[in-house]
Amino acid sequence: MIPEGTDIPALSAQLSEDGVAFSNPELANSQEVQAPIEAALQDSHGIAVVDVHPQRLADTRDIAQELQDATGLDTVIVQTTRSVSAVSDTYSRAAIESAQTALPQGIDQVTLLDQFYSGVDPLGVPWPIIVVAVLSLAAASAAVAFTSATRK
């Protein structure tokens, strides 16, 4: 259930603009506050800082889901006064919940993003690079084997 006082349309509009949304109008209009947060976000991700007191953790997740549905972002993280929750098309629910559990209350958004990303991808393994390297090595080995076999 979306907690009363949560303005989904206003938060969605902010997220669509630059990936950062605040329910506090002063922070929502402060580029000085938002710039470092925006820089810490991964592509197609967003973070909304919502000044509500959800009764259940599921309420925070409901906000994140509504914002993701409204914006089409891959991953939406919501920080409320009591909790952090996220929804994602990329990260598994288990990875998200594990990362959320490790986040302390009241941390700044840049630290929150750094810790969240470390939690959902603890090794930071660049799988596309590894796959290309392995395929290149296999192709080079095959070429050497072919060359060696044709010389005999």
Secondary structure, DSSP 8 states (H G I E B T S, - for coil): ---TT--HHHHHHHHHHHSEEESSHHHHT-HHHHHHHHHHS-TTEEEEE-----SSHHHHHHHHHHHHHHH--SEEEEE-SS-EEEEESSS-HHHHHHHHHT--TT--HHHHHHHHHHHHSTT---HHHHHHHHHHHHHHHHHHHHHHHHH-
